[in-house]
Amino acid sequence: MKPKVRCTTANDLLLERRWTGASRRIPLALGERVRLNSGSPIGLVVAIGDDVVTIAWPTGEATFPPECLRRV
């Protein structure tokens, strides 16, 4: 009988590794056009913090981790 594997533990380890590993992505810059990885209207980078990026749309602003965004 195979042992049961808890997927949440594996996912937690994967997320931990992702957050602690050095990113190979080029950092975002002010004024770049971006979109959420999950889909969104195109937004503009208006502020960059240590671990977050603020994006502005015509309807408002929101803050996300850079891993959630992709350049357009």
N, CA, C, O and CB atoms as a CASP TS submission, in Angstrom:
PFRMAT TS
TARGET T0000
AUTHOR 0000-0000-0000
METHOD Language model
MODEL 1
PARENT N/A
ATOM      1  N   MET     1       0.845  -1.180   0.000  1.00  0.00           N
ATOM      2  CA  MET     1       0.000   0.000   0.000  1.00  0.00           C
ATOM      3  C   MET     1       0.894   1.249   0.000  1.00  0.00           C
ATOM      4  O   MET     1       1.840   1.348   0.782  1.00  0.00           O
ATOM      5  CB  MET     1      -0.964  -0.005   1.230  1.00  0.00           C
ATOM      6  N   LYS     2       0.577   2.198  -0.892  1.00  0.00           N
ATOM      7  CA  LYS     2       1.374   3.422  -0.996  1.00  0.00           C
ATOM      8  C   LYS     2       1.040   4.380   0.138  1.00  0.00           C
ATOM      9  O   LYS     2      -0.118   4.479   0.545  1.00  0.00           O
ATOM     10  CB  LYS     2       1.140   4.105  -2.351  1.00  0.00           C
ATOM     11  N   PRO     3       2.040   5.084   0.649  1.00  0.00           N
ATOM     12  CA  PRO     3       1.746   6.076   1.688  1.00  0.00           C
ATOM     13  C   PRO     3       1.003   7.263   1.080  1.00  0.00           C
ATOM     14  O   PRO     3       1.217   7.610  -0.082  1.00  0.00           O
ATOM     15  CB  PRO     3       3.051   6.551   2.381  1.00  0.00           C
ATOM     16  N   LYS     4       0.128   7.884   1.874  1.00  0.00           N
ATOM     17  CA  LYS     4      -0.607   9.050   1.407  1.00  0.00           C
ATOM     18  C   LYS     4       0.308  10.271   1.454  1.00  0.00           C
ATOM     19  O   LYS     4       1.072  10.456   2.401  1.00  0.00           O
ATOM     20  CB  LYS     4      -1.883   9.280   2.260  1.00  0.00           C
ATOM     21  N   VAL     5       0.217  11.080   0.441  1.00  0.00           N
ATOM     22  CA  VAL     5       1.028  12.301   0.371  1.00  0.00           C
ATOM     23  C   VAL     5       0.099  13.490   0.550  1.00  0.00           C
ATOM     24  O   VAL     5      -0.940  13.593  -0.102  1.00  0.00           O
ATOM     25  CB  VAL     5       1.816  12.399  -0.987  1.00  0.00           C
ATOM     26  N   ARG     6       0.489  14.372   1.432  1.00  0.00           N
ATOM     27  CA  ARG     6      -0.300  15.581   1.642  1.00  0.00           C
ATOM     28  C   ARG     6       0.148  16.633   0.644  1.00  0.00           C
ATOM     29  O   ARG     6       1.271  17.128   0.731  1.00  0.00           O
ATOM     30  CB  ARG     6      -0.158  16.104   3.100  1.00  0.00           C
ATOM     31  N   CYS     7      -0.697  16.974  -0.287  1.00  0.00           N
ATOM     32  CA  CYS     7      -0.349  17.942  -1.326  1.00  0.00           C
ATOM     33  C   CYS     7      -0.072  19.326  -0.761  1.00  0.00           C
ATOM     34  O   CYS     7       0.751  20.064  -1.301  1.00  0.00           O
ATOM     35  CB  CYS     7      -1.459  18.027  -2.347  1.00  0.00           C
ATOM     36  N   THR     8      -0.749  19.682   0.317  1.00  0.00           N
ATOM     37  CA  THR     8      -0.543  21.017   0.870  1.00  0.00           C
ATOM     38  C   THR     8       0.886  21.179   1.356  1.00  0.00           C
ATOM     39  O   THR     8       1.454  22.264   1.237  1.00  0.00           O
ATOM     40  CB  THR     8      -1.526  21.286   2.014  1.00  0.00           C
ATOM     41  N   THR     9       1.477  20.133   1.898  1.00  0.00           N
ATOM     42  CA  THR     9       2.860  20.216   2.349  1.00  0.00           C
ATOM     43  C   THR     9       3.796  20.440   1.167  1.00  0.00           C
ATOM     44  O   THR     9       4.693  21.279   1.236  1.00  0.00           O
ATOM     45  CB  THR     9       3.257  18.944   3.111  1.00  0.00           C
ATOM     46  N   ALA    10       3.596  19.708   0.103  1.00  0.00           N
ATOM     47  CA  ALA    10       4.436  19.879  -1.087  1.00  0.00           C
ATOM     48  C   ALA    10       4.252  21.273  -1.664  1.00  0.00           C
ATOM     49  O   ALA    10       5.227  21.907  -2.068  1.00  0.00           O
ATOM     50  CB  ALA    10       4.103  18.814  -2.152  1.00  0.00           C
ATOM     51  N   ASN    11       3.012  21.760  -1.709  1.00  0.00           N
ATOM     52  CA  ASN    11       2.769  23.105  -2.226  1.00  0.00           C
ATOM     53  C   ASN    11       3.415  24.158  -1.341  1.00  0.00           C
ATOM     54  O   ASN    11       3.987  25.127  -1.841  1.00  0.00           O
ATOM     55  CB  ASN    11       1.270  23.369  -2.342  1.00  0.00           C
ATOM     56  N   ASP    12       3.327  23.975  -0.028  1.00  0.00           N
ATOM     57  CA  ASP    12       3.957  24.914   0.889  1.00  0.00           C
ATOM     58  C   ASP    12       5.463  24.955   0.673  1.00  0.00           C
ATOM     59  O   ASP    12       6.069  26.027   0.678  1.00  0.00           O
ATOM     60  CB  ASP    12       3.640  24.541   2.337  1.00  0.00           C
ATOM     61  N   LEU    13       6.072  23.771   0.480  1.00  0.00           N
ATOM     62  CA  LEU    13       7.510  23.739   0.245  1.00  0.00           C
ATOM     63  C   LEU    13       7.858  24.419  -1.074  1.00  0.00           C
ATOM     64  O   LEU    13       8.861  25.127  -1.157  1.00  0.00           O
ATOM     65  CB  LEU    13       8.022  22.295   0.249  1.00  0.00           C
ATOM     66  N   LEU    14       7.056  24.217  -2.089  1.00  0.00           N
ATOM     67  CA  LEU    14       7.295  24.839  -3.376  1.00  0.00           C
ATOM     68  C   LEU    14       7.193  26.357  -3.260  1.00  0.00           C
ATOM     69  O   LEU    14       8.039  27.077  -3.790  1.00  0.00           O
ATOM     70  CB  LEU    14       6.304  24.311  -4.419  1.00  0.00           C
ATOM     71  N   LEU    15       6.159  26.851  -2.568  1.00  0.00           N
ATOM     72  CA  LEU    15       6.014  28.289  -2.385  1.00  0.00           C
ATOM     73  C   LEU    15       7.162  28.863  -1.579  1.00  0.00           C
ATOM     74  O   LEU    15       7.655  29.950  -1.882  1.00  0.00           O
ATOM     75  CB  LEU    15       4.698  28.605  -1.707  1.00  0.00           C
ATOM     76  N   GLU    16       7.589  28.141  -0.558  1.00  0.00           N
ATOM     77  CA  GLU    16       8.699  28.623   0.262  1.00  0.00           C
ATOM     78  C   GLU    16       9.965  28.736  -0.577  1.00  0.00           C
ATOM     79  O   GLU    16      10.694  29.722  -0.473  1.00  0.00           O
ATOM     80  CB  GLU    16       8.934  27.689   1.464  1.00  0.00           C
ATOM     81  N   ARG    17      10.225  27.749  -1.393  1.00  0.00           N
ATOM     82  CA  ARG    17      11.396  27.774  -2.248  1.00  0.00           C
ATOM     83  C   ARG    17      11.308  28.914  -3.259  1.00  0.00           C
ATOM     84  O   ARG    17      12.300  29.578  -3.560  1.00  0.00           O
ATOM     85  CB  ARG    17      11.556  26.437  -2.967  1.00  0.00           C
ATOM     86  N   ARG    18      10.119  29.122  -3.768  1.00  0.00           N
ATOM     87  CA  ARG    18       9.924  30.185  -4.746  1.00  0.00           C
ATOM     88  C   ARG    18      10.188  31.555  -4.128  1.00  0.00           C
ATOM     89  O   ARG    18      10.802  32.417  -4.757  1.00  0.00           O
ATOM     90  CB  ARG    18       8.508  30.129  -5.317  1.00  0.00           C
ATOM     91  N   TRP    19       9.727  31.751  -2.909  1.00  0.00           N
ATOM     92  CA  TRP    19       9.896  33.048  -2.263  1.00  0.00           C
ATOM     93  C   TRP    19      11.313  33.279  -1.772  1.00  0.00           C
ATOM     94  O   TRP    19      11.758  34.426  -1.727  1.00  0.00           O
ATOM     95  CB  TRP    19       8.942  33.175  -1.112  1.00  0.00           C
ATOM     96  N   THR    20      12.034  32.239  -1.406  1.00  0.00           N
ATOM     97  CA  THR    20      13.373  32.438  -0.868  1.00  0.00           C
ATOM     98  C   THR    20      14.450  32.397  -1.946  1.00  0.00           C
ATOM     99  O   THR    20      15.553  32.898  -1.729  1.00  0.00           O
ATOM    100  CB  THR    20      13.665  31.395   0.177  1.00  0.00           C
ATOM    101  N   GLY    21      14.154  31.819  -3.086  1.00  0.00           N
ATOM    102  CA  GLY    21      15.140  31.739  -4.162  1.00  0.00           C
ATOM    103  C   GLY    21      15.293  33.072  -4.870  1.00  0.00           C
ATOM    104  O   GLY    21      14.353  33.866  -4.916  1.00  0.00           O
ATOM    105  N   ALA    22      16.460  33.320  -5.417  1.00  0.00           N
ATOM    106  CA  ALA    22      16.707  34.547  -6.164  1.00  0.00           C
ATOM    107  C   ALA    22      15.939  34.508  -7.484  1.00  0.00           C
ATOM    108  O   ALA    22      15.929  33.488  -8.173  1.00  0.00           O
ATOM    109  CB  ALA    22      18.222  34.740  -6.418  1.00  0.00           C
ATOM    110  N   SER    23      15.309  35.602  -7.823  1.00  0.00           N
ATOM    111  CA  SER    23      14.533  35.670  -9.048  1.00  0.00           C
ATOM    112  C   SER    23      15.445  35.961 -10.234  1.00  0.00           C
ATOM    113  O   SER    23      16.366  36.773 -10.143  1.00  0.00           O
ATOM    114  CB  SER    23      13.439  36.738  -8.934  1.00  0.00           C
ATOM    115  N   ARG    24      15.170  35.278 -11.359  1.00  0.00           N
ATOM    116  CA  ARG    24      15.943  35.522 -12.573  1.00  0.00           C
ATOM    117  C   ARG    24      15.241  36.534 -13.471  1.00  0.00           C
ATOM    118  O   ARG    24      15.752  36.878 -14.537  1.00  0.00           O
ATOM    119  CB  ARG    24      16.173  34.212 -13.333  1.00  0.00           C
ATOM    120  N   ARG    25      14.082  37.009 -13.049  1.00  0.00           N
ATOM    121  CA  ARG    25      13.325  37.977 -13.831  1.00  0.00           C
ATOM    122  C   ARG    25      13.942  39.362 -13.729  1.00  0.00           C
ATOM    123  O   ARG    25      14.503  39.724 -12.694  1.00  0.00           O
ATOM    124  CB  ARG    25      11.874  38.014 -13.372  1.00  0.00           C
ATOM    125  N   ILE    26      13.839  40.129 -14.792  1.00  0.00           N
ATOM    126  CA  ILE    26      14.285  41.517 -14.764  1.00  0.00           C
ATOM    127  C   ILE    26      13.251  42.303 -13.964  1.00  0.00           C
ATOM    128  O   ILE    26      12.057  42.203 -14.245  1.00  0.00           O
ATOM    129  CB  ILE    26      14.463  42.105 -16.220  1.00  0.00           C
ATOM    130  N   PRO    27      13.684  43.083 -12.974  1.00  0.00           N
ATOM    131  CA  PRO    27      12.719  43.815 -12.140  1.00  0.00           C
ATOM    132  C   PRO    27      11.879  44.788 -12.967  1.00  0.00           C
ATOM    133  O   PRO    27      12.349  45.347 -13.957  1.00  0.00           O
ATOM    134  CB  PRO    27      13.451  44.578 -11.031  1.00  0.00           C
ATOM    135  N   LEU    28      10.638  44.976 -12.545  1.00  0.00           N
ATOM    136  CA  LEU    28       9.762  45.940 -13.198  1.00  0.00           C
ATOM    137  C   LEU    28      10.241  47.355 -12.902  1.00  0.00           C
ATOM    138  O   LEU    28      10.873  47.603 -11.875  1.00  0.00           O
ATOM    139  CB  LEU    28       8.301  45.754 -12.738  1.00  0.00           C
ATOM    140  N   ALA    29       9.936  48.280 -13.807  1.00  0.00           N
ATOM    141  CA  ALA    29      10.324  49.679 -13.639  1.00  0.00           C
ATOM    142  C   ALA    29       9.068  50.551 -13.680  1.00  0.00           C
ATOM    143  O   ALA    29       8.029  50.138 -14.194  1.00  0.00           O
ATOM    144  CB  ALA    29      11.343  50.117 -14.743  1.00  0.00           C
ATOM    145  N   LEU    30       9.178  51.755 -13.135  1.00  0.00           N
ATOM    146  CA  LEU    30       8.059  52.690 -13.171  1.00  0.00           C
ATOM    147  C   LEU    30       7.671  52.977 -14.616  1.00  0.00           C
ATOM    148  O   LEU    30       8.534  53.138 -15.479  1.00  0.00           O
ATOM    149  CB  LEU    30       8.415  54.001 -12.434  1.00  0.00           C
ATOM    150  N   GLY    31       6.365  53.040 -14.871  1.00  0.00           N
ATOM    151  CA  GLY    31       5.865  53.355 -16.197  1.00  0.00           C
ATOM    152  C   GLY    31       5.688  52.167 -17.123  1.00  0.00           C
ATOM    153  O   GLY    31       5.187  52.331 -18.236  1.00  0.00           O
ATOM    154  N   GLU    32       6.087  50.964 -16.692  1.00  0.00           N
ATOM    155  CA  GLU    32       5.903  49.782 -17.548  1.00  0.00           C
ATOM    156  C   GLU    32       4.442  49.370 -17.577  1.00  0.00           C
ATOM    157  O   GLU    32       3.715  49.517 -16.594  1.00  0.00           O
ATOM    158  CB  GLU    32       6.775  48.607 -17.056  1.00  0.00           C
ATOM    159  N   ARG    33       4.027  48.850 -18.729  1.00  0.00           N
ATOM    160  CA  ARG    33       2.667  48.329 -18.891  1.00  0.00           C
ATOM    161  C   ARG    33       2.673  46.854 -18.513  1.00  0.00           C
ATOM    162  O   ARG    33       3.493  46.077 -19.004  1.00  0.00           O
ATOM    163  CB  ARG    33       2.143  48.533 -20.359  1.00  0.00           C
ATOM    164  N   VAL    34       1.743  46.478 -17.631  1.00  0.00           N
ATOM    165  CA  VAL    34       1.687  45.095 -17.131  1.00  0.00           C
ATOM    166  C   VAL    34       0.256  44.601 -17.101  1.00  0.00           C
ATOM    167  O   VAL    34      -0.697  45.371 -17.223  1.00  0.00           O
ATOM    168  CB  VAL    34       2.308  44.993 -15.727  1.00  0.00           C
ATOM    169  N   ARG    35       0.131  43.298 -16.935  1.00  0.00           N
ATOM    170  CA  ARG    35      -1.169  42.636 -16.796  1.00  0.00           C
ATOM    171  C   ARG    35      -1.010  41.549 -15.741  1.00  0.00           C
ATOM    172  O   ARG    35       0.064  40.960 -15.623  1.00  0.00           O
ATOM    173  CB  ARG    35      -1.675  42.035 -18.173  1.00  0.00           C
ATOM    174  N   LEU    36      -2.057  41.275 -14.975  1.00  0.00           N
ATOM    175  CA  LEU    36      -2.013  40.177 -14.012  1.00  0.00           C
ATOM    176  C   LEU    36      -1.882  38.857 -14.750  1.00  0.00           C
ATOM    177  O   LEU    36      -2.455  38.693 -15.828  1.00  0.00           O
ATOM    178  CB  LEU    36      -3.274  40.175 -13.116  1.00  0.00           C
ATOM    179  N   ASN    37      -1.138  37.914 -14.189  1.00  0.00           N
ATOM    180  CA  ASN    37      -1.000  36.584 -14.789  1.00  0.00           C
ATOM    181  C   ASN    37      -2.353  35.902 -14.943  1.00  0.00           C
ATOM    182  O   ASN    37      -2.549  35.120 -15.874  1.00  0.00           O
ATOM    183  CB  ASN    37      -0.070  35.713 -13.942  1.00  0.00           C
ATOM    184  N   SER    38      -3.282  36.186 -14.048  1.00  0.00           N
ATOM    185  CA  SER    38      -4.605  35.569 -14.101  1.00  0.00           C
ATOM    186  C   SER    38      -5.538  36.285 -15.071  1.00  0.00           C
ATOM    187  O   SER    38      -6.671  35.850 -15.276  1.00  0.00           O
ATOM    188  CB  SER    38      -5.222  35.550 -12.720  1.00  0.00           C
ATOM    189  N   GLY    39      -5.074  37.367 -15.662  1.00  0.00           N
ATOM    190  CA  GLY    39      -5.873  38.129 -16.614  1.00  0.00           C
ATOM    191  C   GLY    39      -6.423  39.396 -15.992  1.00  0.00           C
ATOM    192  O   GLY    39      -6.992  39.360 -14.901  1.00  0.00           O
ATOM    193  N   SER    40      -6.256  40.514 -16.678  1.00  0.00           N
ATOM    194  CA  SER    40      -6.768  41.803 -16.221  1.00  0.00           C
ATOM    195  C   SER    40      -6.597  42.795 -17.358  1.00  0.00           C
ATOM    196  O   SER    40      -5.929  42.499 -18.348  1.00  0.00           O
ATOM    197  CB  SER    40      -6.032  42.293 -14.922  1.00  0.00           C
ATOM    198  N   PRO    41      -7.206  43.985 -17.219  1.00  0.00           N
ATOM    199  CA  PRO    41      -6.889  45.028 -18.187  1.00  0.00           C
ATOM    200  C   PRO    41      -5.412  45.435 -18.033  1.00  0.00           C
ATOM    201  O   PRO    41      -4.793  45.164 -17.003  1.00  0.00           O
ATOM    202  CB  PRO    41      -7.832  46.261 -17.999  1.00  0.00           C
ATOM    203  N   ILE    42      -4.872  46.070 -19.037  1.00  0.00           N
ATOM    204  CA  ILE    42      -3.479  46.536 -18.960  1.00  0.00           C
ATOM    205  C   ILE    42      -3.414  47.675 -17.951  1.00  0.00           C
ATOM    206  O   ILE    42      -4.237  48.591 -17.962  1.00  0.00           O
ATOM    207  CB  ILE    42      -2.947  47.001 -20.370  1.00  0.00           C
ATOM    208  N   GLY    43      -2.408  47.594 -17.073  1.00  0.00           N
ATOM    209  CA  GLY    43      -2.197  48.626 -16.066  1.00  0.00           C
ATOM    210  C   GLY    43      -0.806  49.209 -16.184  1.00  0.00           C
ATOM    211  O   GLY    43       0.020  48.722 -16.956  1.00  0.00           O
ATOM    212  N   LEU    44      -0.552  50.253 -15.419  1.00  0.00           N
ATOM    213  CA  LEU    44       0.722  50.961 -15.436  1.00  0.00           C
ATOM    214  C   LEU    44       1.374  50.867 -14.063  1.00  0.00           C
ATOM    215  O   LEU    44       0.712  51.093 -13.050  1.00  0.00           O
ATOM    216  CB  LEU    44       0.527  52.440 -15.849  1.00  0.00           C
ATOM    217  N   VAL    45       2.663  50.535 -14.015  1.00  0.00           N
ATOM    218  CA  VAL    45       3.395  50.477 -12.744  1.00  0.00           C
ATOM    219  C   VAL    45       3.596  51.912 -12.254  1.00  0.00           C
ATOM    220  O   VAL    45       4.223  52.721 -12.938  1.00  0.00           O
ATOM    221  CB  VAL    45       4.781  49.727 -12.906  1.00  0.00           C
ATOM    222  N   VAL    46       3.062  52.230 -11.061  1.00  0.00           N
ATOM    223  CA  VAL    46       3.175  53.583 -10.521  1.00  0.00           C
ATOM    224  C   VAL    46       4.017  53.662  -9.257  1.00  0.00           C
ATOM    225  O   VAL    46       4.422  54.753  -8.859  1.00  0.00           O
ATOM    226  CB  VAL    46       1.813  54.128 -10.239  1.00  0.00           C
ATOM    227  N   ALA    47       4.291  52.517  -8.610  1.00  0.00           N
ATOM    228  CA  ALA    47       5.134  52.501  -7.411  1.00  0.00           C
ATOM    229  C   ALA    47       5.727  51.108  -7.248  1.00  0.00           C
ATOM    230  O   ALA    47       5.090  50.100  -7.554  1.00  0.00           O
ATOM    231  CB  ALA    47       4.321  52.912  -6.139  1.00  0.00           C
ATOM    232  N   ILE    48       6.964  51.080  -6.758  1.00  0.00           N
ATOM    233  CA  ILE    48       7.647  49.809  -6.534  1.00  0.00           C
ATOM    234  C   ILE    48       8.187  49.798  -5.112  1.00  0.00           C
ATOM    235  O   ILE    48       8.950  50.680  -4.720  1.00  0.00           O
ATOM    236  CB  ILE    48       8.795  49.588  -7.572  1.00  0.00           C
ATOM    237  N   GLY    49       7.778  48.775  -4.332  1.00  0.00           N
ATOM    238  CA  GLY    49       8.274  48.607  -2.981  1.00  0.00           C
ATOM    239  C   GLY    49       9.273  47.466  -2.924  1.00  0.00           C
ATOM    240  O   GLY    49       9.713  46.970  -3.961  1.00  0.00           O
ATOM    241  N   ASP    50       9.636  47.047  -1.716  1.00  0.00           N
ATOM    242  CA  ASP    50      10.583  45.944  -1.554  1.00  0.00           C
ATOM    243  C   ASP    50      10.036  44.645  -2.125  1.00  0.00           C
ATOM    244  O   ASP    50      10.728  43.957  -2.875  1.00  0.00           O
ATOM    245  CB  ASP    50      10.928  45.756  -0.084  1.00  0.00           C
ATOM    246  N   ASP    51       8.810  44.308  -1.779  1.00  0.00           N
ATOM    247  CA  ASP    51       8.219  43.033  -2.208  1.00  0.00           C
ATOM    248  C   ASP    51       6.902  43.199  -2.945  1.00  0.00           C
ATOM    249  O   ASP    51       6.235  42.204  -3.226  1.00  0.00           O
ATOM    250  CB  ASP    51       8.007  42.145  -1.018  1.00  0.00           C
ATOM    251  N   VAL    52       6.504  44.436  -3.269  1.00  0.00           N
ATOM    252  CA  VAL    52       5.222  44.676  -3.930  1.00  0.00           C
ATOM    253  C   VAL    52       5.359  45.735  -5.017  1.00  0.00           C
ATOM    254  O   VAL    52       6.287  46.543  -5.018  1.00  0.00           O
ATOM    255  CB  VAL    52       4.164  45.103  -2.908  1.00  0.00           C
ATOM    256  N   VAL    53       4.400  45.704  -5.945  1.00  0.00           N
ATOM    257  CA  VAL    53       4.339  46.677  -7.029  1.00  0.00           C
ATOM    258  C   VAL    53       2.922  47.231  -7.066  1.00  0.00           C
ATOM    259  O   VAL    53       1.960  46.467  -6.994  1.00  0.00           O
ATOM    260  CB  VAL    53       4.742  46.037  -8.409  1.00  0.00           C
ATOM    261  N   THR    54       2.780  48.547  -7.179  1.00  0.00           N
ATOM    262  CA  THR    54       1.463  49.165  -7.270  1.00  0.00           C
ATOM    263  C   THR    54       1.149  49.437  -8.733  1.00  0.00           C
ATOM    264  O   THR    54       1.943  50.042  -9.454  1.00  0.00           O
ATOM    265  CB  THR    54       1.396  50.475  -6.435  1.00  0.00           C
ATOM    266  N   ILE    55      -0.024  48.978  -9.156  1.00  0.00           N
ATOM    267  CA  ILE    55      -0.478  49.104 -10.530  1.00  0.00           C
ATOM    268  C   ILE    55      -1.688  50.028 -10.553  1.00  0.00           C
ATOM    269  O   ILE    55      -2.558  49.937  -9.687  1.00  0.00           O
ATOM    270  CB  ILE    55      -0.820  47.713 -11.143  1.00  0.00           C
ATOM    271  N   ALA    56      -1.748  50.924 -11.551  1.00  0.00           N
ATOM    272  CA  ALA    56      -2.887  51.836 -11.702  1.00  0.00           C
ATOM    273  C   ALA    56      -3.652  51.505 -12.974  1.00  0.00           C
ATOM    274  O   ALA    56      -3.073  51.251 -14.029  1.00  0.00           O
ATOM    275  CB  ALA    56      -2.416  53.311 -11.727  1.00  0.00           C
ATOM    276  N   TRP    57      -4.974  51.517 -12.836  1.00  0.00           N
ATOM    277  CA  TRP    57      -5.891  51.382 -13.960  1.00  0.00           C
ATOM    278  C   TRP    57      -6.759  52.630 -13.966  1.00  0.00           C
ATOM    279  O   TRP    57      -6.718  53.403 -13.009  1.00  0.00           O
ATOM    280  CB  TRP    57      -6.760  50.065 -13.860  1.00  0.00           C
ATOM    281  N   PRO    58      -7.540  52.850 -15.009  1.00  0.00           N
ATOM    282  CA  PRO    58      -8.433  54.015 -15.010  1.00  0.00           C
ATOM    283  C   PRO    58      -9.424  54.014 -13.838  1.00  0.00           C
ATOM    284  O   PRO    58      -9.900  55.072 -13.428  1.00  0.00           O
ATOM    285  CB  PRO    58      -9.200  54.067 -16.318  1.00  0.00           C
ATOM    286  N   THR    59      -9.732  52.835 -13.305  1.00  0.00           N
ATOM    287  CA  THR    59     -10.714  52.745 -12.214  1.00  0.00           C
ATOM    288  C   THR    59     -10.100  52.755 -10.825  1.00  0.00           C
ATOM    289  O   THR    59     -10.842  52.789  -9.843  1.00  0.00           O
ATOM    290  CB  THR    59     -11.526  51.504 -12.372  1.00  0.00           C
ATOM    291  N   GLY    60      -8.769  52.726 -10.696  1.00  0.00           N
ATOM    292  CA  GLY    60      -8.149  52.736  -9.373  1.00  0.00           C
ATOM    293  C   GLY    60      -6.768  52.107  -9.375  1.00  0.00           C
ATOM    294  O   GLY    60      -6.163  51.892 -10.425  1.00  0.00           O
ATOM    295  N   GLU    61      -6.278  51.815  -8.160  1.00  0.00           N
ATOM    296  CA  GLU    61      -4.952  51.221  -7.976  1.00  0.00           C
ATOM    297  C   GLU    61      -5.050  49.971  -7.125  1.00  0.00           C
ATOM    298  O   GLU    61      -6.003  49.791  -6.367  1.00  0.00           O
ATOM    299  CB  GLU    61      -3.986  52.227  -7.332  1.00  0.00           C
ATOM    300  N   ALA    62      -4.038  49.098  -7.262  1.00  0.00           N
ATOM    301  CA  ALA    62      -3.943  47.894  -6.432  1.00  0.00           C
ATOM    302  C   ALA    62      -2.474  47.509  -6.319  1.00  0.00           C
ATOM    303  O   ALA    62      -1.661  47.863  -7.173  1.00  0.00           O
ATOM    304  CB  ALA    62      -4.791  46.713  -7.031  1.00  0.00           C
ATOM    305  N   THR    63      -2.144  46.782  -5.257  1.00  0.00           N
ATOM    306  CA  THR    63      -0.769  46.367  -4.988  1.00  0.00           C
ATOM    307  C   THR    63      -0.671  44.849  -5.067  1.00  0.00           C
ATOM    308  O   THR    63      -1.517  44.134  -4.531  1.00  0.00           O
ATOM    309  CB  THR    63      -0.299  46.872  -3.600  1.00  0.00           C
ATOM    310  N   PHE    64       0.383  44.359  -5.751  1.00  0.00           N
ATOM    311  CA  PHE    64       0.579  42.928  -5.957  1.00  0.00           C
ATOM    312  C   PHE    64       2.054  42.576  -5.813  1.00  0.00           C
ATOM    313  O   PHE    64       2.911  43.442  -5.992  1.00  0.00           O
ATOM    314  CB  PHE    64       0.055  42.500  -7.341  1.00  0.00           C
ATOM    315  N   PRO    65       2.369  41.318  -5.494  1.00  0.00           N
ATOM    316  CA  PRO    65       3.757  40.848  -5.595  1.00  0.00           C
ATOM    317  C   PRO    65       4.161  40.832  -7.070  1.00  0.00           C
ATOM    318  O   PRO    65       3.310  40.566  -7.918  1.00  0.00           O
ATOM    319  CB  PRO    65       3.923  39.420  -4.953  1.00  0.00           C
ATOM    320  N   PRO    66       5.401  41.100  -7.407  1.00  0.00           N
ATOM    321  CA  PRO    66       5.811  41.129  -8.811  1.00  0.00           C
ATOM    322  C   PRO    66       5.620  39.793  -9.527  1.00  0.00           C
ATOM    323  O   PRO    66       5.479  39.771 -10.750  1.00  0.00           O
ATOM    324  CB  PRO    66       7.252  41.539  -8.906  1.00  0.00           C
ATOM    325  N   GLU    67       5.611  38.682  -8.793  1.00  0.00           N
ATOM    326  CA  GLU    67       5.408  37.370  -9.415  1.00  0.00           C
ATOM    327  C   GLU    67       4.027  37.232 -10.020  1.00  0.00           C
ATOM    328  O   GLU    67       3.814  36.361 -10.864  1.00  0.00           O
ATOM    329  CB  GLU    67       5.628  36.270  -8.402  1.00  0.00           C
ATOM    330  N   CYS    68       3.079  38.070  -9.610  1.00  0.00           N
ATOM    331  CA  CYS    68       1.711  38.007 -10.116  1.00  0.00           C
ATOM    332  C   CYS    68       1.532  38.776 -11.418  1.00  0.00           C
ATOM    333  O   CYS    68       0.444  38.753 -11.993  1.00  0.00           O
ATOM    334  CB  CYS    68       0.756  38.541  -9.079  1.00  0.00           C
ATOM    335  N   LEU    69       2.564  39.453 -11.897  1.00  0.00           N
ATOM    336  CA  LEU    69       2.439  40.345 -13.047  1.00  0.00           C
ATOM    337  C   LEU    69       3.309  39.903 -14.203  1.00  0.00           C
ATOM    338  O   LEU    69       4.333  39.244 -14.024  1.00  0.00           O
ATOM    339  CB  LEU    69       2.796  41.757 -12.656  1.00  0.00           C
ATOM    340  N   ARG    70       2.873  40.285 -15.406  1.00  0.00           N
ATOM    341  CA  ARG    70       3.713  40.055 -16.581  1.00  0.00           C
ATOM    342  C   ARG    70       3.681  41.311 -17.443  1.00  0.00           C
ATOM    343  O   ARG    70       2.683  42.031 -17.478  1.00  0.00           O
ATOM    344  CB  ARG    70       3.232  38.803 -17.392  1.00  0.00           C
ATOM    345  N   ARG    71       4.765  41.556 -18.125  1.00  0.00           N
ATOM    346  CA  ARG    71       4.864  42.707 -19.016  1.00  0.00           C
ATOM    347  C   ARG    71       3.983  42.501 -20.246  1.00  0.00           C
ATOM    348  O   ARG    71       3.745  41.375 -20.681  1.00  0.00           O
ATOM    349  CB  ARG    71       6.328  42.944 -19.437  1.00  0.00           C
ATOM    350  N   VAL    72       3.510  43.611 -20.788  1.00  0.00           N
ATOM    351  CA  VAL    72       2.696  43.565 -22.001  1.00  0.00           C
ATOM    352  C   VAL    72       3.435  44.278 -23.115  1.00  0.00           C
ATOM    353  O   VAL    72       2.931  44.361 -24.235  1.00  0.00           O
ATOM    354  CB  VAL    72       1.301  44.205 -21.769  1.00  0.00           C
TER
END
